[in-house]
Amino acid sequence: MTREYPKHPIVGVAAVVLRDGQVLLVQRGREPAKGLWGLPGGMLELGETLAEGVRREVLEECGIEIEVGPLVGVFEPMQRDGDGRLRYHYVVLDYLARYVGGELRAADDADDARWVELDALERLPMLDETRAIIRRAAE
């Protein structure tokens, strides 16, 4: 399925990985959120459970092994082009996750990856919805 101008919404998964007062974030390397900081995640693959998808995406983007916990939010980003046509449409399921191991590194479609103090979220360019989901998960 094509990401741009899809025929149906694309199912995505992401993880809120918390550790010692910090959250794992990635800087997106491609559209629709290129340059913004967000939760590690991506598209669910055919035949993959939600938890499998979350684990795979975090490992691919960050080199981090996680244990997937409960669903903490649903995010529905949509973006239209100049003609009003729907260019991107995702339904992203965000899960709380626990760090298990691994050395942090940015890979796959992430330009950067880092552990960020929860009180520093306002200083990074990111969607307000992302900040809200991180705060909800941290409570």
N, C-alpha and C positions, 0 to 999 in steps of 0.2 A: 504494500500500500504506500502510496506517495504521501509524504508529510505535507507538502505544499498543495493547496487546493484539493483536499481529500474528498472522497465521496461520502465518507462516514466519519464520525468522531474517532480519534485515535486514543486507545487506552494506554495510559502511562502510569508508572509507579515511581515513588520517591521515598527517601528515608530521612527522618530526623534522627541523626545519630548524635547522642549527647554523651559527654565524658568530662568529668571534673569541671563543670561550669562552662563548658564550651560546646559548640555545635560544629559539625562537619559541613563545610560549604564548598561549592565548586563555582568557578567563574565559567559561564557558558561560552563555548567556542564557536557556536553557530546559531543562526536564527531559529526560532523567533525571538530569543532572548540573549543574543550575542552580547557579551560584555557584562551582563548582569550576574550578580551572585545569587545562587539558589541551592536547593537541596540536591544531592546526587540522585540521579534517576534517569529514566528514559522509557522507551516503548516496551510494552509487554510483548513477548514473542509467542507465536502460535504454539500451543501445547504446554505452555509454561504456567505454573500457578503464580498467584500474586506474590507470595513470599519468595518463590524461586527468582522471579523477576527482580524484586528489590535487592536480594543478595547479589545476583549477577551484575546488576547495574552499578552498585556501590563498589564491587570488586573491580569491574572494568574501568570505571572513572577514577577511582581513588586508591586501589590496591589494598583496601580495607575489608576484613572479614567481619560480618555482623550477625547478630541474632535478631530476627524480625519479631516485633511485638505487635501491639494493637493498632488499628486504624485510628489516626488522629485528625484526619481532614480529607476533604475532597475539593479539588481545585479544578475549575473549568475555563482555562484560558482560550480565548478566541481572538483572532486578529483579522480585520478586513483590509483589503487593498483600497486604493484610491477610487475604484469604481464601485465599492461597496460589496464586492465578492468576498466570500469567506476564504481567506488565505491559509489560516491555521485554525484547527479546532481539536483540542485535547480534553480528555477527562482524566485527571491525574489523581491517583489514590496515594495519600501520604501516610506512611507508617512510622511509628516510633521504633527505634532500633537501638540495640546495645552493641558497643564496640567489643569485638572479640580479639582481634589481633591484626597484624600487618603494618607495613611501613607506608605512610601517606605519600602518594605521588599523584600528580595530575596525568591522566591518560585519556584515551578514547577521544570524546569530543569536548573535554574540559580543558580550558586554557590554564587554569590554576586550581589548586585545591588546598584548603587549610582549615585548621581548627580555629574557630573564632569565639572570643569571649561573648557571652550572651548580652552583656551590657554594651557591646560595640556594634551591634547590628545596625544601628541608625547611621553609622559612618560608611557603610557599604552601599553601593547602588544595587537595590533589589526591589522586587515587587512588594507592595504592602501586604498582599495575601501571604507571601512567604514568611514575612516577619510575624504575622498573626499566627500562622500554623506552628512556627517554632516556639513562640511564647505559650501557646496552648499545650504543646507537648512537654514543655519544661515545668509546667505547673504540677 
